Amino acid sequence: QFVSKDFMIVSYPILKRFGPSLTIFLTCLINLEVYNEKKNRIDADGYFMIKREFIQEQIGLTRKQQGAICNKLISLNLIKCIRKGHGRIGWVRLNHSLINLAIGNCTFDDADM
């Protein structure tokens, strides 16, 4: 887990490549995945539920900012998002192979989701 009560550890290669907002948002998603995995809340396809209000409380990004960053992460193929269930709640799946490549400061050409 990349977070404590008072600080968040982020990947320098991702920070350097994509800037602070995207890096902090992606790190928040990674932390949420770890948490949901411990609680057995990851579905069979690897998706976990996210609530934008919770993310705003955690890292201060508004819904609009989160939407723009989410779209960027989707366009980079770093995450996939779907809506399902009552109220069409957002679910996310991380592309670990591409995230690991980004952390390793490699190119994305050879990985797929």
C-alpha positions as CSV (number, residue, x, y, z in Angstrom):
1,Q,0.0,0.0,0.0
2,F,1.3,3.4,-1.0
3,V,-0.4,5.5,1.7
4,S,-0.3,6.2,5.4
5,K,-2.5,8.5,7.5
6,D,-0.3,11.6,6.6
7,F,1.4,10.9,3.3
8,M,1.2,9.1,0.0
9,I,4.1,7.4,-1.8
10,V,4.0,7.9,-5.6
11,S,6.1,6.6,-8.5
12,Y,8.6,9.1,-9.7
13,P,8.6,7.8,-13.3
14,I,4.8,8.1,-13.5
15,L,5.0,11.5,-11.8
16,K,7.7,12.7,-14.2
17,R,5.7,11.4,-17.3
18,F,2.2,12.3,-16.3
19,G,2.3,15.0,-13.7
20,P,1.0,15.2,-10.1
21,S,-2.8,15.0,-10.5
22,L,-2.8,11.9,-12.7
23,T,-0.1,10.3,-10.5
24,I,-1.9,11.0,-7.2
25,F,-5.3,9.7,-8.7
26,L,-3.7,6.5,-10.1
27,T,-2.0,5.9,-6.7
28,C,-5.3,6.4,-5.0
29,L,-6.8,3.8,-7.3
30,I,-4.0,1.4,-6.6
31,N,-4.6,1.8,-2.8
32,L,-8.3,1.3,-3.3
33,E,-7.6,-1.9,-5.2
34,V,-5.4,-3.2,-2.4
35,Y,-8.0,-2.3,0.2
36,N,-10.8,-4.0,-1.9
37,E,-8.7,-7.0,-2.5
38,K,-8.2,-7.5,1.3
39,K,-12.0,-7.2,1.7
40,N,-12.7,-9.6,-1.2
41,R,-14.5,-6.9,-3.1
42,I,-12.9,-7.4,-6.5
43,D,-15.2,-9.1,-9.0
44,A,-14.2,-12.1,-11.2
45,D,-13.0,-9.8,-14.0
46,G,-10.8,-7.7,-11.7
47,Y,-13.0,-4.7,-11.3
48,F,-13.6,-2.9,-8.0
49,M,-16.0,-0.2,-7.1
50,I,-15.0,3.5,-6.8
51,K,-17.0,6.4,-5.4
52,R,-15.9,9.8,-6.6
53,E,-17.0,11.4,-3.4
54,F,-14.6,9.2,-1.4
55,I,-11.8,10.0,-3.8
56,Q,-12.5,13.7,-3.4
57,E,-12.4,13.4,0.4
58,Q,-9.1,11.5,0.1
59,I,-7.1,13.6,-2.4
60,G,-9.1,16.7,-3.1
61,L,-9.8,16.2,-6.8
62,T,-13.3,17.3,-7.8
63,R,-15.6,15.1,-9.8
64,K,-14.8,17.1,-13.0
65,Q,-11.0,16.7,-12.4
66,Q,-11.4,13.0,-11.7
67,G,-13.4,12.6,-14.9
68,A,-10.7,14.2,-17.0
69,I,-8.0,12.2,-15.3
70,C,-10.0,9.0,-15.7
71,N,-10.5,9.7,-19.4
72,K,-6.7,10.2,-19.8
73,L,-5.9,7.0,-17.9
74,I,-8.4,5.1,-20.2
75,S,-6.9,6.6,-23.3
76,L,-3.5,5.4,-22.1
77,N,-5.0,2.0,-21.5
78,L,-3.8,2.1,-17.8
79,I,-7.4,1.5,-16.5
80,K,-10.8,0.3,-17.8
81,C,-14.0,1.6,-16.4
82,I,-17.5,0.3,-16.4
83,R,-20.8,1.2,-14.7
84,K,-22.9,-1.5,-13.2
85,G,-25.3,-2.3,-10.5
86,H,-28.0,-0.2,-8.8
87,G,-27.3,3.5,-9.5
88,R,-24.8,2.6,-12.2
89,I,-21.8,2.8,-9.8
90,G,-18.3,3.1,-11.3
91,W,-16.1,0.1,-11.3
92,V,-12.4,0.2,-12.3
93,R,-9.9,-2.4,-13.4
94,L,-6.2,-1.5,-13.4
95,N,-3.9,-2.6,-16.2
96,H,-1.0,-3.8,-14.0
97,S,1.3,-4.7,-16.9
98,L,1.2,-1.2,-18.3
99,I,1.4,0.4,-14.9
100,N,4.4,-1.6,-14.2
101,L,5.9,-0.6,-17.5
102,A,5.2,3.1,-16.7
103,I,6.9,2.7,-13.3
104,G,9.8,1.0,-15.0
105,N,9.9,4.0,-17.3
106,C,9.5,1.7,-20.4
107,T,7.3,2.2,-23.4
108,F,3.8,0.9,-23.7
109,D,4.1,-0.6,-27.1
110,D,4.4,-4.3,-26.1
111,A,1.8,-4.6,-23.4
112,D,-1.9,-5.1,-23.6
113,M,-4.8,-5.4,-21.1
